[in-house]
């Protein structure tokens, strides 16, 4: 039996040379009279993580080489699946995307117990392109294949065995021998030679098919205008079921070519690469530093944020000491951690036994003395400068000299907190997003004096707890809150001009955000919004819009979900829904609009507000966000544009298919953004004044993502 191994670490990606090499190896094996069967496997503990995504990136940028990757389907059909000699895939741990498509083309599949199998291509804006839309429905049935493809949901080895996606599950040390044995058995006709491309026994009858595909089409139709690849994928699946796999494969090729040229694909691929490059920090990760291990973390404060941070730690095997000021608060904090873990059990993401084991990693404490053994301390108390200074005086006294001292502040200058410390350079910002055990983004805030080793250790901690880090310079709002402060302000200005806040929310949700600015206000809390907004009013007085709307609602205790009323009411935490409180907010809208009439000048004579389209609303809310992102790039708040793209998607829910705020800005074009901002600045003031960097890009025809032209070092990093 001939064994063909894929060796392209770290995930054995199917790059063009690999596909060409596999084709040559298959030709040789079929032509070798000594070979009766063929086993295809991967090295270094992985089968294959799929097609080389760098090639996909080149396609989205129009820079692909002459090789037509769809030609590889002929190799799969002719040599792997229907060749004279049987093929067996030996799958260890990973068979995703093109890797699984290669395995499905084999006549049998053997997997190890920890294997994950799936087709996640839709997460990148494309569809399976190596026959996955045809073979998976024939191997596992149409409903399960739609779940795996349309939701990018991978399955484990045991489920794959039950479904018929794999034929054997064996220990890793027996994988190759069992695969070789199976190949011999098929060659000697002791086991049947299965060809998934021609199977039909698991396909539904016409009536069932129409019902299943119609349901899938309804979901894809809702997002077809911005994410066409879902609909295109269903085209290929439907063609295969109704007209046969050959026709389905032809439609798959056409659909793939359409999908890969879409804006959604370009945005998703750009975001994919940006999210994997945020941990690369010049002067920190490229100078040979090794992160010291973080085994024990001390968390000061057991509120929603502190308990969420504690949960994130223990879910990844990091023990926690949770400190509070009294027993009542401590019990409440421990209760929140337990509830967070129980939520994972309820969602069947972990067993009760595992939840109990993880909860045992949390040690409750009323004394800082227990922090003598921590590798890292995270302060997560209320935004009170004096309180934070006192806490770090205690932490500096008790924690080991090499321990990381960090604050979860979202608004306070790091240097102000560190001002009273003996070694202020030890303090670093560790800004989690709520809920901390779920949200993936982790802002690491540095000052000019932060030692590289501290940053290296904090980056190592972020990897340990499976967060995506973005290293940010010390400034008001850091990255996410800084970039998005114009978001709510511009929405409020639109309301003061006469726009319906609920229409604004609907428009922004249709753009792709999880919710609009006013629904977000109710979720976060009106009081929190006012508190955070004050920082920007004080620090950026020349480019803010002050409205009476949200402060007046806070004064009336309309705080959103926490008080039961805000812009909305009748909140449902289970469904995440709420009912617009049109009558309840009417007096606040009227008072705010009246107060704004003279300030805005427009409509001062009582003239009607010019009609705004949905596109006008999107641009008026998000162009100032792009503008502020450009300021952050020009000031060196982040090291690269991809950091802001990643932060905007993971921290604020900016739609990933749009690539992030900077990527989206480049898709629109700097010239158009500047033109519109100047128009609004004339009418409504400094909130819309385009920054010099944005104007330079517009004048020079440069991409925003390119970053400032090299000059005097003004970087906050």
Steps between C-alpha positions, in 0.01 A plus 500: 500500500640838401490777761482862388567756776411870502768709672433874502506607866338621712167361371607323178322755283427400142715756321525488120836312506347246741204439270736460205722267703200293610395462138847378399517261796159354413609448139816319616310281747243397241779423254704292746417131461621427855231729649154353561354786706575858604482675838500881517596650833654808662806545717562654842163403645271653238338379179431839338348830607382571145592703195781754538316820592784720374401383152143602576621843608680540168177415318305765693767755409502397133858373529449125456742306284415310182414174679127423505439331834173355372711271279590310817146362495602286204785360708257420782245343267734309271794401720385514863140382481463303176858386445581134445649467847300576817585800717462543877535825691680467835368799695678616812341783697413738217316468170347836415398671178698365208654246736162339562411528131815304417412241765143468370634427151685200642324163496516471880600708801665408831519763777649544846267564797578873529452575132290798392339488158323791333456735205544854639546672163195723539679679785736632233229605256548209260348155459663156500681475167634144490168317477391549860154622399448169318665234716402612850119478440552152353703383801307650795163596353371839390384646837831428677706616204312830492568547870871428453541715189261791555590540869868403456446245776765233542432162660708257704620156398234302685216698343670467162510123551130488588410710195715295263749777425783278628523121498723439803614689810829370637773617743760728347777240531292257290379749239741424219501123548119481506472724193750281313311189605171650379656595166615139453156366590334723241763408239437129563121561489458402865341843557297699247656789310274796575485808276312784671454690174260233374315413822132592527357287781515787753350764275137595577197442278373791292238616750739497795770665293280791398402563861859482630652718227220758525571547870871542430426746219291717733796554729740566212258741332505736801871569456542436128564865413805521729606135534418334166712191565231332712252512212766394250589201718137387500498531120778240481340267755160520332644434156680194629193351665259571214725461194782276618847550641664580165265793442529596866878515473473728196268734692735483799783634283290786362368584847849492652631739234212740569544480876875558500457830314238635744564781747397265780777255413756779478388635837491163677838394367650835599356464850631141522857614440466811718380295797803271470753780487396706803734309732804599292641810673831649379757530776316241709430183305792526259791542743520152651294561814316200645175556695515385858219255585185627671371229733322710762317831458373727775181688412401800709124550483230237457246705306381414150838576345717349772297180515508479120880535500524230768279274290713557188808400698369179659338387173856485366659335800634813673431505874351819647498680833187717506527791744211709635456750782242304704344156520172605340670635189734201493215250512326689222817495286551128551134448415547683170797282407298190580205629297730568203624143508148361544399692189762303308356177640147603401622565146668155500842654451639324807398230743390565857805313625728728303314812616543391863871436440550843345308674778737340750782697336353823644617588852288765675692752709450809715873568532774613266738265685381218276638689199857418607498205260334650190668533161262780401259731679202656321312789660134504393325746730288808425651791304628694803854632465580530870367151572710352223812679625446358848454149360825514305685626806386182676570277200850637452571427866371141498541355150830338392743741330460324166120488504307696237293779654208596278185709499180427313411870475321602183528877543778610739852592386734218606772742608258676737423170672870414523601844630520388864688175436866449585549329162235654274645327194364170634140602435339392174142529380311171463167608355246220463163547334180391672411220546870430547473122479327524160633808318819414315672838483766592756652850484849521649582862580862605524672824593834624363668343805339155491780238491490266197505197732179616669333529162637162396363340819160664453485383140583153625216523751257602225599191303457281807140618552427489123445872447596707197738771624539849360785706642390863532665826595381682811233752398139587583282203408799292386404338164137386488337766718716769342414405142130456572427806714364687191262206437244585769565875478418505129191287561383748764561790262280328243226462761529868592456576131171310506592141413318215671745321738339165427534551125868576561538179702332295228720652231820433694390144571432446130852629434621200698547621859351274769287793618464873444648775721183558707438132567868478596450793738227305678716190520807678639308746717419867444708597803805317366460672165485844663803422718713377209382783274621763747858386449481575128322832554780605735792370293373565146278810540557612141348187342208385713125550484330562835133415522252525783328179394692229685592706811133598546397136479760415763362772727156338463646158591438360153822302514406224257478133594627554853205729585244339270467795264715704266441549131337159517304296751375143549849355473539128442843377604441158348413627154696825521193693389339819624198716411548863388352731765376762256275686743738476793788675324288754310543783754877442517526513120296821485704673770833397351399611150381834629828555686699409188319724249722804538817296534436303183366806311332268252122517539529813714253661262266208541577347160466126455794266546633382164406136440780264595544161339623195688835549330514862623444381857770231472751748359418772751553259789798300374706753300592683824601159643733444203629854552586429864664172398722704268596726789600193700716378212667837455568531875640147524235388749518160327781350299305411187159548343415133540506548878217753473311278258526209739410712803196649329362157408575321826439794734205683345346243269588682178401248229789267422387468140584871462854430620518755783472880508822579312446231238144622448625859475736396223216323319304828508805711414667782693395762246129432541525488879684833513251663265202394712668588830578851379135552404381391844772694681374820336148426620555330836848577629821336610369146547532465124826685431721262299840443659822583311592135441163426339529814286854403395382154392219658299735748330773244428272210406653287774328221691415574862641160595846600375559707813677836529801569284816456704605816680565627853412231753173608662400148593323436829632145481 
